Amino acid sequence: MTIQNAFTTGRSLITAIISKMSDIGKVQAKFIEHILMLLLSIRGKANFLQFSRYGCMNEKSYRNNFENGFDWARFNGEFISMNCSDELIIGFDPSFIPKSGKKTPEIGYFYSGCKGNYDRGLEIGCFSIIDVKQNTAYHYKAVQTQNENSSDTENTLVDQYISFFSSEALRLRKISGVLVADAYFSKKKYVSAVIKKGFEFISRLRDDANLRYVYNGTNTGRGRPKKYDGKVDTKKIDKRRLKCEYQDEQMTLYSGIVYSISLGSLIKVAFVEYLDKKGTVKGSAIYYSTNLNRQGRKLVQYYRARYQMEFNFRDAKQHTGLTNCQSVSKQKLEFHFNVTLTSINIAKAIARKEIPADQSCPMSIHDIKTELSNMLLMNLILSKYRVDPKFYKNQSDLSEILNFGKFAA
């Protein structure tokens, strides 16, 4: 009898997803299964030479397979339907990829959150599906951003982000109707594009946002009816109009409907005052939603859940080689970005095995990768000695080998 280890769990999941994609050829299906598990098994950089050292193909074969297109959005959409709860939101966030080659397509200067400045490299725009109940994010699709200073494009970054969203809107709408992004996307052009596609947009406003209170009184006399009733002083809000909705030891939340000058529409705002241990206000933030019926507390929860996307980028850079691709082909680069982020989805599913879909749980991508690395090495040794691990009399020995080096073994 074999034990249900990380490798068999991951491979079974990938096979189940691909079986639902009937238009995928057998050769490509076999490669997708192989490369996703290989990324979680190898040590060191994740490039073509390293794949050939640990995998079953030569370097050229890996390069050729990376050139083939693959519908990662569909693959991850099937993954999400099989592994997520019923409370999902969509997150969008660009990520900086350091790169220095002169011939790398779309290389330029993009904003790096780690450095807090613009740096030379690439940028990818990533959609993630955030499971609120699990409190984790799953990769959906990554698209490489074009260098807006290049002569090949006349689109600004915001235009490109709108294009990314518009191209996936129909499929994303089947998953969730709520899109969450950071304060950079609080621009009328972007927000209007999201609303037109039938989505609710949640984000954050600047601390000095230009807002107006809504007039709820009776209009008398002639002339244009009064709509607004004074400017919102974000440093000292009128707590008679923005009502206290929630309070605990860490924050006080005031919510209400106001008019945004920059967005040109009514929005639901959640004004949050953060408290220190003495109960004194130490800072504040303004969150908003285009859904006027959205509960303020849920609005803040959804925006905070957006940060789970950052852990996807961190894990992919640390464990699956998001920044390691050595190619000047845009097709290979996009394949690499998506396969490295998708492999993190598989690792999370392995870690969550037998955990209900509506419960959160601690996860260690490092431990999953350690077990799969041990499995790869153990199978190599056993194959050289012509020993079949399926007939081990002592399964505890096998478990001890697979758990060697784990943080939480």
N, C-alpha and C positions, 0 to 999 in steps of 0.2 A: 504494500500500500504506500502511495506517495503522499507527502504532506502538501497542503495548499500553501505554498510559499509565495513570495512576492512575484517571482517570475511567472508562475502558472496563473496567478490572479491577473496580472497585467496583460499577459498574452490572451487570456480568455476574454477579457474586456475588449481589447482591440479587435479580435476576431468577430465578436458579437456586433460591434459597430460597423465594421467593413461589410459584414453579411447583409446589412440593410442598404448598402450602397451598391446596387446591382450593376451599375454601369462601370465599375472599377474592374480592370483586368486582373487576372490571377497573378501575373508577374509583379504588377505595381502593388497589389494588395499584400503580397508576401514581403515586398521591400518596405512598405510602410510599417508593417508589424515588426520587421527586423530592426529598422533604424530607430523607432521609438523606444524599444527595449534596450538597444545598444547604447543610446545616449544616457540612459540611466544606469548603465553597467560599467562604462569605461572610466578610467582615471586620467587626469591631465586635460589638455585642450581638446575640444571637439572640432577637429578639422579632418579633411579627407585622408591625410596620411595616418592620422590616429585611428580613423575608422578601419583602414586596411590592416592595421596592426592587431586590433581587437576583434574585428568582424570576419565574415566569411567571403568577402569580395576584395578585389584589388582596388587601388585608388581611383583608377579611371572609371570603373563601374559605379562607384559612389558619385563621382562628378556627373556622369551621364544621367543617373537617376534623379539627381537634384535639379537637373535642367527640365525634367518633365513636370508639367503643371499638376496640381492636386487641389481639390476643393476642401480646404481646411475648415471653412465656415460650416459646410455641411457635416463634415466629420465631427467637429466639436458641438454642433447643434444636436446631433444624435447622442453624443456623450452626455450632454446636459439633460436631455430628456430622460436618460436612464439613471442619472446619479444625483439630480438636484431636487430640492423641495419645491413647494408651490409659491414661494415668495421670492421672486427674482427681479432684479433691476439690471439695466445695461450701463456699463461704465465705458468712457472713452478717455484715453490719455496718451499723449505722445511720449516716446522714450528715446533718449539719445544713445547712439551706438558709436563709440570712438573708432576712428578709422583714419589712416594716414596715406593710403595709396593714391597716386596721381590719376590712375585710370579707373578707380572705383566709380561706378555710376551714381550720379546725384550727390557726390561728396560736396560738402560746403560747410558753412558755419551755422550750427543750430544750438538752441539753448540747452545747456546741461544743468539739470537740477542739482547734481552732486557738487559741481563747481560754482553754481550760482552765477554763471556767466555763459557767453557764447563760446563754443569750441569747435574745432574742425572735426568733422565726422559725418555720420548719417543719422537720420531720424526715421522712426517707424511710428505710425498711428495705430494704436491697438484698441480693439473692442474686447471687452471682457463681460462675462455674465456673472454678476455678484449674487450669491445666495445669501440672503439676509439671515435666514434661520441657521445656516451652517456657519455664518460669519467668515466666508472665504470667497475668493474670486477665481473663476475659471476662464482660461484664454478662449477667445472665439475666433478672431482673425487679426492679422497684422498686415499693414500695407506700407510700403516704403514711401516716404514723403519726398517730393521733388524739391531740388534746390531752387528757391524762388528767384535767386540772382542769376540762374542759368538762362542762356539765350533760347533754350528749348521750351520754356514755359513762361506764360504771362500771368498765371494764377498766383495769388497771394497764398500764404499758409492757410488762412481762414477759408478761402475758396476751395482749397484742396481738402480740408477737413469736412466741409459741407459735401463735397463730391464723394468722399469715403462713406459718409453717413447715408447719402441718398442712394448709393449703389447697393447698400445692405438693408435699407429700411424695411422692405417687404418681409424679408426673412427674420429680421430682428423683432418686428411687430408681433410675430407669432410666439415669441418667447416672453416679451415684456413690453409694456407701453410707457415705461419710465426710463429716461436717459439722464445720467448723472455725470457731470464734468466739473473741473475746477474753475476758479474765477476768471481765468484767461478767456473762457468761452462765453462769458456774460456780455456778448456783443449782439446788437439787434439783428445783424445779418445772419448770424449762426442760430440764435434762438428762434427767429422767424422761420428759418428753414426746418427746424425740428418740429415746431408747432404745426406747420403745413402738412407734415407727414403723419399727423395724428398722435404725436408723442407728448408726454409731460416732461418738462425739463426742470431739473433741480441743480442748483449751483450756489455760489456764494457771491455777495456783492462787496465792493470796496467799502472801507470804513467811512469814507466821505461820500457815499452814494447820494445822488440827487433824487430824492423821493418826495412825494406829496401825499398828505392825508386825504382820504376820500370824504367828500361832504355828504352827510346823511340827513341834513335838515330839509325843510320845506322851502321850495323856491316861490318867491312872491314877486309881483311886479312884472315889468316888461324886461326884454333883453334876453341874452343867452342864459340858460339855467346854470347855476353854479355847480361845478363838478368837484372841485378840490378845495381843501380848507387849510391852507398853510403848508409850509415846508417842514419836512421831518428833520429835526436836529438829532443826528445819529449819536451825538455825545450825551444828549439828555432827551430821551424820547418821552412823549406824552403817554404816561402809563394809564391814562383814562381811555385812550383810544386803542393802544396796543395792550391787550389784556394779558395778565399773567396766566399762562396755561399750565406750567409745570415748574416745580422747584424741588431741589434736593441740596445736599451738602456741597455739591460741586458747581451747580449752576442754577440760574433762574431764567426761564424762557418766557418771552412775551411774543404774542403772535397777532396778526391782523392783516387786512387787505390795504395796500397802498398803491399809488401810481408811480411807476418808474419812468423818469424822463428819458434816460438813455435807451431803454428797451421799448418805450412808446406803448406801454400796456399796463393793465392792472396785474399785480402779482401778490401771492401770499408770502409774507415775510415771517421769519422766526428770528427775533432779536435775542441773542443769548448773552447773558452776563456771567462770566466765569468767576468763581469765588475761591479765595484761599482758605486755609484752615480756620481763620478767625471770622470768616463770613464776609470779608471785605472784597469788593469787586476788583479783580486784578487784570481784567481784559474783557473784550466783547467781540462778537462776530455777527454778521448779518447773512442769514441763509434765506433762499427764496425758492418758490415753485411757481410754475405757470398754471398749476391746478389750484384754483381759488378755494376749493373744498378740502385741500390737503391738510391734515392735522399737523400742527407745528412740531410736535415731538417726533412724529414719524418722518417729517421732512429732515430734521437734524440727523436722525438715525440713518436715513438713506445716504445723506451726504458723507457722514463719517464712514459708512461702509465702503465708500469709493476708495478709501486708502488701502483696502485689501489688494487692489491692483498692483501697488508698489511691491508687495511681497512676491508677486509673480515675476516681476522684472528682476528682483534681487535673487530669487532662487534660480532663475534661468541663467543669470550671469555667473552665479557661484557654482552651480551643479551641472548644467547641461550645455554650457558654452555659447550663450546667446551672442557674444561679441567675437567669437573665434573663427568665423567663416573666412576663408582665404580664396576669394573669387572676384572676378571683375564682371560677372554675369548678373544682371538684375534678377533674372529668374531664379538662379541658384541662391542668391542672397535672400529673396523673399521666402523661398522654400526653407532655408536654414532658420530664419527668424521664426517662422510658424512651427516648424517641427520641434525646435528647442523649447518653445513655450507650451506646445501641446503635450510634450513629454512630462511637463510639470503637472498637467491635468491627470495624466495616467498615474503619476506618483501619488497624488492626493487621493485618487480613487483606491489605490492599493492600501494607503494608510487608513482610509475610512472603511475598509472591508468589515461588513457585518454591523456597521454603525447606522442607525436609522437616518434617512435623508433629511429629516427635520431637526436634527440635533447637531450641535457643534462639538468638535473634539480637537485636542492638541495633535499637531502633525509635525513630523520631522522628515524633510526631504533627504537630509543627510543620512538618516538611518535606512531609508528605503534604498538609497544608492549604495550604501555600504553592503546591505544584504545582497543586492543584485551583483555587485562587484565580487563578493565572496562566492556567489553562485557560479559566475563565469569562470573564476579561477579553479574552483573545485571540480567543475565539469571537465575542464582541460586536463587536470591531473588524473581524474578517474578514467578519462578516455585513453590517456597514454598508458595507464596500467590495465586497461580493458576491464574495468569494474563497472557494473551496472548499479547506480545509486538507488534504483527502484526496489532492489532486494536487500537493502540494509536491514539487519535485524534490530539494530538499536537506532530508532529514529531520533532519540535525544542527542546523539552524536552529530547528526546532520543539522539539527537545530542550533547546536552550539557553534558549529562552523559558520553557519549563515549569520548568526548574531554577533560574531566576533568583530569588535571594533565599534559597535553601536553605542551611542550616547545613553540610550535607555534600554540596554539589553537586559 
